[in-house]
Amino acid sequence: MFQDVFNYKPKEQDYRIWLVVNPATWLIPILCSVFVLAILIHALLFTVSPYNGYWGGDAAAAPAAEAAAPAAPAE
């Protein structure tokens, strides 16, 4: 058993994945799923609070909050 593990030669045996995953069939679905996953991750990051402020989500709320605060009397 360990002899098979230690005798593994990737350059000689890595072609075997293509015996299971045929690129002619699975390349486009795999790329589409990676694209959808990337879009979902970016959408999640845009909605999370710290990143939302970083991308300008709170920029419109900041001037409104300052305008609503009463001015302190000058002495």
N, C-alpha and C positions, 0 to 999 in steps of 0.2 A: 504494500500500500504506500509506504513512504517513498519507495523507489520511484513510483509514478509521479509523486509530488516533486521530488528533487530532480527528476530528469525532464521536467517541463522546459521546453524551449519555445518561447513565444513566437519567434520569427518563423518557426517551422509549423506551429500549430494554431496560430491565430486566425487562419483562414476558416476554421471550423464554424465560427459564428455565422458566416454567410451561408452555411449549409442549413441553418435554422431560420435566419432572418434574411429573406430575399429582398434586396434593395428595390428591385423592379416593382414589388408589391407594397413594401412597407416604408419606403423613404418619404414619400409625400405625407402619409398619415403621421409619421413620426415628426416631421418638420412642422406640420400644422399643430400638433399637440404641444410642441415646444413653444411655438408662437403664442398659442392660447394661454399656456402657463405663464409666459413672460408678461402678457397683457394683464392677466389676473394679479400677478405679483406687483406690477406697477400700480394697478388700480388700488390694491390694498395699501401700498405705501403712500399714495396720495391722500388716502382717507385717514391714516393714522395721525394723531394730533401733532407730534413733534415734526414730522415731515410735512404736514399740511402748512405749518407756519413757515417752514423753510422755503417752500415753493410759492409763497405769497398768498396762502389761503386766508391768513389773518390780517393782511395788509389793509383791506377795506374796513375792517372792524376797528383798527387802532385809531384813525383820525376821528371816527364817530365817537369813540369813548373819550377822547381828549376834548372834543367840543361839548360834550354833555357835562363834563366836570365843571363845577362853579369856580370862577376865578377867585383867587385869594386877594383880599384887599391890600392895596399898597400902603405902606406906612412911611 
